[in-house]
Amino acid sequence: MSLKTQHTRALAALVTVGAVGAALTGCSTATGGGSGDGNTLTVGTNGGTGMTAVIEKFEADHPGVTVKIQDSPESYQQVTATQLTGGTAPDVIQVFPGTGNNVSVKIAGEKGFFTDLSDESWVSELPDASVDLLSAPDGAVVAVPMTFSSIGAIYNTAALAEVGLTAPTTWSEVLQFCSDATAKGKVAYGLGLSDTWTTQLIPYALTATLVYADDPDFVDQQVDGSASFSDSNWKLALQKYQEMDQAGCFNPSPNGTAYAQVQEAIAAGTTLGTVSVAAETQGIESVSGTDLDLEFDPFPATDDAAETYLSATVGPSFAVNAKAKDQDLAKQFVAYLAEPATQVVYATAYGDTAALPGDEKQEGPVAGVVGQFVSRNTISTWPDQLWPSTTVQPALFDGVQALFTGQQTVDDVLQKMDAAFVDGAK
Amino acid sequence: MTEVLNNPATAEAAERRPSRPRPAKPGPSHGPRTPTWFVVPAIVVYALIVLWPNIQGLFYSFTDWDGLGTSWSFVGIDNFFDVLGDPNTLRAIGNTFLITIVVTVFQNLIGLLLALGLNTSVKSRYVLRLVFFLPVVLTPIVAGFLWKYLLSPTGTVNEFLGSVGLGWAQQDWLGNPDLVVYSICAAIVWQGAGYSMVIFLAGLQGVPDDVLEAAAIDGAGSFRRTVSIVLPLINGAIVINVLLTLISTLKQFDTVFAMTKGGPSGASETMATIVYKTAFTYLQYPTALAQGVVLTIIVGVIAFGQFRLTQRRGELS
């Protein structure tokens, strides 16, 4: 082989490597933040339903500006955490309140990934219950909330009327409701524990009243060791869960049932309702394919309806990427998201209650109910948003499934949750 | 040996003996040589998207990296101690082996029976081969969701059992921790048996008809011909099938995740699903990486052991 040929081959190889490298580099930067150049704003969403409904007006109010949604509903946390680490995250990022995952306000906020928004005008409008959940550990508010997400009972109104039943407002009425529904050949509450996220819904709904209503600082007490799941009304909540099962409240074999089947059964009217997140009113309606009339109510845990607290917390929230090139444009967009009209449009499309509705009125089966509880401040935050470790929630998931298979007792489940909590708090 | 070499007749015979073909020398007389740098782009891409992430994964399994940011510190083999001391991981390893054994046995047995049945002159054999192969073209995740609905408490399987008077056999197939692993095995076997069947059919095509005819003339029945002639002659296909089934089942993820996500309460957790959960649900990335390394070692050791075993027997040749 001649020297010239060797050089030609070496050069060709070098060009090839360079071309591949350039292509890969191009891939990695083309999707990321920093694309905000005064004309384009990138927004990362975990399901873009609400955001899609509001960007058109922003673009109309800001001629020449384009808002690009980067939606990753199946793997949002993984994608966004990787982008944050690599410096390629969108300019505006959907974040999760409190702790809980790597794209949550406190965990990612502690590492300085978000811009401090404390001086923005809308911050003074934030409900008291939301401020801490939207603040980084240093106290800086870093995100604007779009909805209050709540957990309650969703009923098919027509199915209720068909069997002559009404939504229960006390615990005794819940058990009677189950008995009456069974007598009418209906399932009272659909339960699809095969999809593990649904395992937590009834415990959260019950502990909102039984634990966190009287003891909003319960998690802090757990952290300092003066309280535990095992020695609290969490035990009563899980016992009530079992009591519902024994009373025939649920469909047969909840562990083998998928949540989608519960949605279909409610839409068909063979199941009267379920305990779920309020946004599922949209999900069930979309499964039915028709204008299904659904009712959303708080889920009672005691025999005094006035004692019932709603399990509600800050829903989707948006932060500004600290590495966004056009900080002003990103802040303008977030301020736009905080406007009452934007909030109502977003929340209605999302199927939940606007977090900052101002004087705007929101229609739908959820907003009125949740609004009452928020205004009375009779809401309890979803506890997992305050838990110090991501392993506590899976311990609850596994535990509830094991309760239904008889593999674990209530005490077993709570001990495992305590162990996960203590381990995570270290 | 010296005697042999000194014997002119033997030496002449050795000269006449056909020698092992030698590799052709590169040069103008053997056509243009393919430039080796053609392979560089593939190597670069492979290195960037396969080798480098794997090396990084191995590296981070010895750290306490939190998956966010670039700070980390070495923790030695603590993550591996955590993995091997975790009862959930050990249960996942046990389930993985159980699923692997059950699927390997039944998928190959059913595949072999299908192949033997369809390697005949039955008129509809081509249609039947297609029908039995159809599940293979489904992606495992789709097959998993399909079976999730078929095996649900109110699903088709229980409805069918009820409609034919077998109501007593209705089960909570995916909700019963004692049954769930076998339900998953059934779904995997349903999807994979057609694949095994095709490999067995290819092996059966190589069995000489005259040998089978001679055995038949000698009075051997069909069972005897199958056991004494067919099976030894398709040993290569059996080995390949077993090897492929072992490896694919050891790293099984899609079907399990679609059907149960490892539940109820971890009863159907496998190594692959627990790696996913540890990383993306518990956010314990270094532990998940350590689990991944353990899974890789297990799959590697089994595959290598099987390969060496078959190589020694000369079966693959």
Interface residues (C-beta under 8 A of the other chain):
Chain A: R9 A12 A13 T16 V17 V20 G21 L24 S75 Q77 Q78 A81 L84 T85 N101 N102 I107 A108 K111 L193 S194 D195 T196 N251 P252 S253 P254 N255 G256 T257 A258 Q261 T390 T391 P394 D398 G399 Q401 A402 F404 T405 Q407 Q408
Chain B: P35 W37 V40 P41 V44 V45 L48 D66 G67 L68 G69 T70 K148 Y149 L151 S152 P153 T154 D172 W173 L174 G175 N176 P177 T260 K261 G263 P264 S265 G266 A267 K277 F280 T281 Y282 L283 Q284
